[in-house]
């Protein structure tokens, strides 16, 4: 039976951040994830915003971590080699009620320690971004944009290079406490591991894991939001995220956000769902996004649509009042050697490292853990081919001819980059895993040209059958049998059928 000092359940952005922060100490750490890669839940199904922290209740853990995470992110991005742009954000208004709400949350932001927010008129809006809507706005200079998938991958890879083990396809089904040994037995993916500490970072399913650890099965409510992904042609018209004025409770309706790679996300809307992984998108909500998105971004045109997706924010709430509650991070001595995180929704990406740091500090203090002298916060991130100068591209091809073969035409991803992604530190081999590490299949054709080539490369490099290649999740097989039969195979089938007929 595998023995660990600390087991983290969940490899979303918070679980990966906790793993990275714990790897600063001399501890045996593993991460259990039910999916086949990191960031397969809501860590990848969001807007990719680095939030400033002006809509969260002063004094709350959510507000504290948002401001902390925002202020440190320039350094974090440099350490982990993840693209990040501190673009600022426009929070636009059209009515006097909008103005009242913007000013209300401007005051909240100032109380939380958000710096530099200021009200601007329409003329200044146009100077900042000519294609943004609004009669007036609050400009928030500390807001920024990042790729949440790449950020989670970077956190996990940095944790891995510092000694953390990741186990995918390991859904936790039971947790038992062995009082005599002062350890937990965690059943996951048909296997059992022994661990002294358990940290619950299970995201969507955190309440269920909470109950397994002896904490309450906290009531949570799913707020689903759908998105459009717009082509990079639309991205040429949007410089900064454009949000509508917050509503009376501090929430936002549809907004337009540029991505670090040049696309535009329009969404999310918001409605309640009771299905845990209800990621389908609907015509009704897509039509609403199109209508509302045009108010924020005048270049919201159907010709730019290339993809859509949905995410769900599982919020902890009070069933009696309906009030949405703060993040929960607890370590009850009555449930020894546990750290429980529940209700970690937006702004979870911004808050991930501050939350991971707090969880790690609890373990380190109680264990009197020694610092890891070999800890390295730097995660090497090779420059992408499409970002290289012409001279750099020539040199790369000279050193490695695989850079000379373009596999994904839309995003200019080379064979060398696909191969590097296949042999990634976390040993993730799904098509989506390659996509999230290279951007292959994310362009205009959405994999129409390169997806079969990537699948073939996975087969060749790993020596596996086509039927064993999966798109993203356990049951998402790319093939369930031959796509095309050779003449020899057809003749063999005819011969087999003839023999069977003769036996009859």
C-alpha positions in Angstrom: 0.0 0.0 0.0 1.3 3.4 -1.0 2.3 5.6 2.0 2.1 9.4 1.9 2.5 12.3 4.3 -0.1 14.5 2.5 -2.8 13.6 -0.1 -4.5 16.3 -2.0 -7.9 15.4 -3.5 -8.5 17.4 -6.7 -6.1 18.7 -9.4 -7.9 21.9 -10.3 -6.2 25.2 -9.9 -6.5 25.2 -6.1 -5.3 21.6 -5.7 -2.4 22.3 -8.0 -1.5 25.5 -6.1 -1.7 23.6 -2.7 0.6 20.9 -4.2 3.1 23.6 -5.4 3.1 25.4 -2.0 3.5 22.1 0.0 6.4 21.1 -2.2 8.4 23.8 -0.5 8.6 21.4 2.5 10.2 18.0 3.0 7.0 15.9 2.7 5.8 13.0 0.6 2.9 14.5 -1.3 0.5 13.1 -3.8 -2.5 14.4 -5.7 -5.5 12.3 -6.6 -7.7 13.4 -9.6 -10.7 11.6 -11.0 -10.1 13.0 -14.5 -7.2 12.2 -16.8 -5.5 15.7 -16.5 -5.4 18.8 -14.4 -8.0 21.6 -14.9 -10.6 19.3 -16.4 -13.5 20.9 -14.3 -14.2 24.5 -13.7 -10.6 25.6 -13.5 -10.7 25.5 -17.3 -14.3 26.6 -17.7 -14.1 30.3 -16.8 -13.2 33.7 -18.2 -9.5 33.6 -17.4 -9.6 36.9 -15.4 -7.2 38.0 -12.7 -9.8 39.8 -10.6 -9.1 42.9 -8.6 -11.4 42.2 -5.6 -14.0 45.0 -5.6 -17.2 43.0 -5.4 -16.4 40.8 -2.4 -17.5 41.5 1.1 -14.8 43.3 3.1 -13.1 41.1 5.6 -14.1 37.9 3.8 -11.5 35.2 2.8 -12.6 35.7 -0.8 -11.8 39.4 -0.7 -8.5 38.9 1.2 -7.2 36.2 -1.2 -8.4 38.0 -4.3 -6.4 41.2 -3.5 -3.4 39.1 -2.4 -3.4 36.9 -5.5 -3.8 39.9 -7.8 -0.9 41.8 -6.3 1.6 38.9 -6.5 0.7 37.7 -10.0 3.3 39.5 -12.1 6.0 37.6 -10.1 4.0 34.3 -10.2 3.6 34.5 -14.0 7.4 35.1 -14.4 8.2 32.1 -12.1 5.9 29.7 -13.9 6.3 31.0 -17.4 2.7 31.6 -18.1 1.4 34.4 -20.3 -0.2 37.2 -18.4 -1.4 40.7 -19.4 -2.4 43.3 -16.8 -4.8 44.9 -19.2 -7.1 46.7 -16.7 -10.9 46.4 -16.9 -13.7 48.6 -17.9 -16.9 48.3 -15.8 -19.4 50.2 -18.0 -22.7 51.7 -17.2 -25.7 53.1 -19.1 -28.1 54.3 -16.4 -28.0 56.2 -13.1 -28.7 52.9 -11.3 -25.7 51.5 -13.0 -23.7 54.5 -11.7 -24.9 54.0 -8.2 -23.9 50.3 -8.2 -20.5 51.0 -9.7 -19.8 53.7 -7.1 -21.0 51.3 -4.4 -18.5 48.6 -5.4 -15.8 51.1 -6.0 -16.1 51.9 -2.3 -16.0 48.2 -1.5 -12.9 47.8 -3.6 -11.2 50.7 -1.8 -12.0 49.1 1.5 -10.6 45.8 0.3 -7.3 47.5 -0.8 -7.9 47.6 -4.5 -5.7 50.4 -5.9 -6.1 52.9 -8.8 -9.9 52.6 -9.6 -11.3 55.7 -11.2 -14.5 56.8 -12.9 -14.2 57.9 -16.5 -16.5 59.4 -19.2 -17.4 58.0 -22.6 -14.6 60.0 -24.3 -12.0 58.2 -22.1 -13.7 54.9 -22.6 -13.1 55.3 -26.3 -9.5 56.3 -25.8 -8.9 53.1 -23.8 -10.9 50.9 -26.2 -12.8 52.3 -29.1 -15.0 49.3 -29.4 -16.3 49.1 -25.8 -19.9 50.0 -25.0 -21.1 52.2 -22.1 -22.0 55.8 -21.4 -19.4 56.0 -18.5 -17.3 53.4 -16.7 -15.0 52.6 -13.8 -11.5 51.7 -15.0 -9.7 49.1 -12.8 -6.0 49.1 -13.8 -5.0 46.1 -11.6 -7.3 43.6 -13.4 -5.6 41.2 -16.0 -6.1 38.2 -18.2 -4.4 34.8 -18.2 -4.9 31.3 -19.5 -6.4 29.3 -16.6 -5.6 26.0 -18.2 -2.0 26.8 -18.8 -1.7 28.3 -15.3 -3.0 25.2 -13.6 -0.7 23.0 -15.8 2.2 25.2 -14.8 1.4 25.0 -11.0 1.1 21.2 -11.3 4.3 20.8 -13.3 6.2 23.0 -10.9 4.9 20.9 -8.0 5.9 17.7 -9.9 9.4 18.9 -10.6 9.7 19.6 -6.8 8.7 16.0 -5.9 4.9 15.8 -5.9 3.3 12.8 -7.5 0.1 13.1 -9.5 -2.3 10.2 -10.0 -5.0 10.6 -12.7 -8.2 8.5 -13.1 -8.3 8.1 -9.3 -11.8 9.1 -8.2 -12.1 9.0 -4.4 -14.9 6.8 -3.3 -14.3 6.4 0.5 -12.0 7.7 3.3 -11.5 5.8 6.5 -9.7 7.0 9.6 -7.2 4.6 11.3 -7.0 6.0 14.8 -4.3 3.6 15.9 -2.0 4.5 13.2 -3.1 8.2 13.1 -3.6 7.8 9.3 -6.3 7.9 6.7 -7.0 5.1 4.2 -8.2 6.7 0.9 -10.0 4.5 -1.7 -9.5 5.9 -5.1 -9.7 4.3 -8.6 -9.9 0.8 -7.2 -6.8 1.2 -5.1 -6.1 2.3 -1.5 -3.5 4.6 -0.2 -2.4 5.4 3.3 -1.8 9.1 4.2 -1.3 11.1 7.3 -3.0 14.3 6.0 -5.9 14.8 3.6 -6.5 18.2 1.9 -9.9 18.5 0.2 -9.6 20.6 -3.0 -12.2 18.6 -4.9 -14.0 21.7 -6.4 -17.4 20.7 -7.7 -17.4 17.6 -5.5 -15.8 19.2 -2.4 -19.0 18.9 -0.3 -19.1 15.1 -0.9 -15.4 14.8 0.1 -16.1 17.1 3.1 -18.7 14.6 4.4 -16.2 11.7 3.9 -13.8 13.5 6.2 -16.4 14.1 8.9 -17.2 17.7 8.1 -20.7 18.8 7.0 -21.9 18.0 3.5 -22.3 21.8 2.9 -25.2 22.9 0.8 -24.0 24.2 -2.6 -25.8 25.7 -5.5 -24.6 25.5 -9.1 -24.7 28.7 -11.1 -24.1 27.8 -14.7 -22.8 30.2 -17.4 -22.4 29.7 -21.1 -19.8 31.4 -23.4 -19.0 32.1 -27.0 -15.4 31.9 -28.2 -14.7 34.4 -30.9 -12.0 34.2 -33.6 -8.7 36.2 -33.3 -10.1 38.4 -36.0 -12.5 39.7 -33.3 -9.7 39.9 -30.9 -8.1 42.7 -33.0 -11.0 44.9 -31.9 -10.8 44.4 -28.1 -8.0 45.6 -25.9 -9.4 45.3 -22.4 -12.1 43.3 -20.6 -15.5 45.1 -20.7 -17.9 44.3 -17.9 -21.4 45.7 -17.3 -22.2 47.4 -14.0 -22.5 44.9 -11.2 -26.0 44.1 -10.1 -27.3 44.9 -6.6 -25.7 41.7 -5.2 -22.3 42.3 -6.9 -22.7 39.8 -9.7 -22.1 40.5 -13.4 -24.2 39.7 -16.5 -22.6 39.0 -19.9 -19.2 40.6 -20.5 -16.5 40.5 -23.3 -13.0 39.5 -22.4 -9.9 39.3 -24.6 -7.7 36.2 -24.1 -3.9 36.2 -23.8 -3.8 34.4 -27.1 -5.9 37.0 -29.0 -9.4 35.5 -29.0 -12.5 37.0 -27.3 -14.8 35.3 -24.8 -18.3 36.6 -24.5 -20.2 35.4 -21.5 -21.1 34.0 -19.1 -24.8 34.4 -18.5 -26.0 32.9 -15.2 -28.7 30.5 -14.2 -29.1 27.7 -11.6 -28.5 24.1 -12.5 -28.8 21.0 -10.3 -26.6 18.7 -12.5 -23.1 18.4 -11.3 -21.4 18.4 -14.7 -24.1 20.0 -16.9 -21.7 21.4 -19.5 -24.1 21.4 -22.5 -24.9 24.7 -24.2 -28.3 25.7 -25.4 -29.7 27.9 -28.3 -31.8 29.9 -25.9 -28.7 31.0 -23.9 -26.5 31.4 -26.9 -29.1 33.8 -28.4 -29.2 35.8 -25.1 -25.4 36.0 -25.1 -25.4 37.3 -28.6 -27.9 40.0 -27.7 -26.3 41.1 -24.4 -22.7 40.7 -25.8 -23.3 43.4 -28.4 -24.0 46.0 -25.6 -20.4 45.4 -24.3 -18.6 44.8 -27.6 -19.8 46.2 -30.9 -17.9 43.6 -32.9 -20.0 40.8 -31.5 -20.7 39.2 -34.9 -21.8 35.6 -35.8 -19.0 35.4 -38.4 -16.5 35.3 -35.6 -18.0 32.4 -33.6 -15.7 29.4 -33.5 -16.7 27.6 -30.4 -18.8 27.7 -27.2 -18.6 26.1 -23.8 -20.2 26.2 -20.3 -18.9 26.3 -16.7 -20.6 26.0 -13.3 -19.7 27.9 -10.2 -20.7 25.8 -7.2 -21.4 28.3 -4.5 -21.8 27.6 -0.8 -25.1 29.1 0.5 -27.4 29.3 3.5 -30.6 27.2 2.6 -32.7 29.3 5.0 -31.9 32.7 3.7 -30.5 31.9 0.2 -27.4 34.0 1.0 -24.2 33.1 -0.9 -21.5 32.4 1.6 -17.8 33.0 1.8 -15.1 30.5 0.8 -14.7 27.8 3.5 -11.1 26.8 4.5 -11.1 24.9 7.8 -8.9 22.5 9.8 -11.0 21.2 12.7 -8.9 19.5 15.4 -11.8 17.1 15.8 -11.0 15.8 12.3 -7.2 15.5 12.8 -4.8 16.2 10.0 -7.4 17.5 7.5 -7.7 20.8 5.6 -11.2 21.3 4.1 -11.8 23.7 1.2 -15.5 24.1 0.1 -17.3 26.6 -2.0 -14.2 27.8 -3.9 -15.8 29.4 -7.0 -15.1 32.7 -8.7 -12.5 34.2 -8.2 -10.9 30.9 -7.6 -8.2 31.3 -10.2 -7.0 34.6 -8.7 -7.3 33.1 -5.1 -5.6 29.8 -5.8 -2.1 30.4 -4.6 -3.2 32.4 -1.5 -5.6 29.5 -0.6 -2.9 26.9 -1.4 -0.4 28.8 0.8 -2.8 28.9 3.7 -3.5 25.2 3.4 0.2 24.4 3.2 1.0 26.6 6.2 -1.5 24.6 8.4 0.2 21.3 7.5 3.8 22.7 7.8 3.1 24.2 11.2 1.5 21.2 12.8 4.1 18.8 11.3 7.0 21.2 12.0 8.1 20.4 8.5 11.5 21.3 7.3 11.9 23.5 4.2 12.8 21.7 1.0 16.3 22.9 0.2 15.9 21.8 -3.4 12.6 23.7 -4.0 12.8 25.6 -7.2 9.9 28.0 -8.0 10.9 28.3 -11.6 9.0 26.2 -14.2 10.9 26.1 -17.5 8.5 27.2 -20.3 9.9 27.0 -23.9 9.0 29.8 -26.2 6.2 28.9 -28.6 7.2 28.7 -32.3 4.6 31.3 -33.4 6.0 33.8 -30.9 9.6 33.4 -32.1 11.2 36.0 -34.4 12.1 34.7 -37.9 15.7 34.4 -36.9 14.7 32.4 -33.8 12.5 30.1 -35.9 15.4 29.4 -38.3 17.7 28.6 -35.4 15.1 26.3 -33.8 14.6 24.4 -37.1 18.4 24.0 -37.5 18.7 22.6 -34.0 15.6 20.4 -34.3 14.1 19.7 -37.7 10.7 18.8 -36.1 10.2 22.6 -35.7 10.1 22.7 -39.5 6.8 20.7 -39.7 3.6 22.6 -38.9 1.0 20.3 -37.4 -1.7 22.9 -36.5 -1.9 25.5 -39.3 -4.4 27.8 -37.5 -2.2 28.3 -34.4 1.2 27.5 -36.1 2.0 24.6 -33.8 5.0 22.5 -34.8 5.7 18.8 -34.6 8.4 19.5 -32.0 5.9 21.2 -29.8 3.4 18.4 -30.1 6.1 15.8 -29.2 7.2 17.9 -26.2 3.6 18.0 -25.0 3.1 14.2 -25.4 6.1 13.7 -23.2 4.9 16.2 -20.6 6.0 15.9 -16.9 2.6 14.8 -15.7 2.4 12.0 -18.3 -1.0 13.2 -19.7 -1.7 11.7 -23.1 -5.2 12.8 -24.0 -5.9 14.9 -27.2 -7.3 17.7 -24.9 -4.1 17.4 -22.8 -2.0 18.1 -25.9 -4.4 20.9 -26.9 -4.2 22.7 -23.6 -0.4 22.5 -23.7 0.1 23.7 -27.2 -3.1 25.4 -28.5 -3.3 22.9 -31.3 -6.9 22.5 -32.4 -7.9 25.9 -30.9 -7.9 27.8 -34.1 -10.5 28.7 -36.7 -10.9 25.1 -37.9 -11.1 23.7 -34.4 -9.0 20.6 -35.1 -10.4 19.8 -38.6 -6.9 19.7 -40.0 -4.6 18.7 -37.1 -6.6 16.5 -34.7 -6.1 13.2 -36.6 -2.4 14.0 -37.0 -2.1 14.6 -33.2 -3.9 11.3 -32.6 -1.5 9.5 -34.9 1.5 11.0 -33.1 0.2 9.9 -29.7 -0.2 6.4 -31.0 3.3 6.3 -32.5 5.1 7.9 -29.6 3.5 5.8 -26.9 3.1 2.6 -28.9 -0.6 2.3 -28.2 -3.6 1.2 -30.3 -5.9 3.8 -31.8 -8.7 2.4 -29.6 -6.7 3.4 -26.5 -6.5 7.1 -27.4 -8.9 9.3 -25.5 -10.1 12.8 -26.3 -10.4 14.1 -22.7 -12.2 11.8 -20.1 -12.2 8.2 -19.3 -14.9 7.1 -21.8 -14.1 9.6 -24.5 -12.4 7.2 -26.9 -11.3 8.7 -30.2 -12.0 5.4 -31.9 -14.0 2.3 -31.0 -12.9 0.2 -34.0 -11.4 0.6 -37.5 -12.3 3.7 -39.4 -11.2 2.2 -42.7 -10.7 -1.4 -43.6 -7.8 -2.5 -45.8 -8.5 -4.9 -48.7 -6.6 -7.6 -46.8 -8.9 -7.1 -43.7 -12.0 -7.2 -45.9 -10.8 -10.5 -47.5 -10.1 -11.9 -44.1 -13.6 -11.0 -42.9 -15.2 -12.6 -46.0 -13.1 -15.8 -45.5 -14.1 -15.9 -41.8 -17.8 -15.5 -42.7 -17.5 -18.2 -45.3 -16.0 -20.6 -42.8 -18.8 -19.9 -40.4 -21.4 -20.5 -43.1 -19.8 -23.8 -43.9 -19.9 -24.9 -40.3 -23.6 -24.1 -40.2 
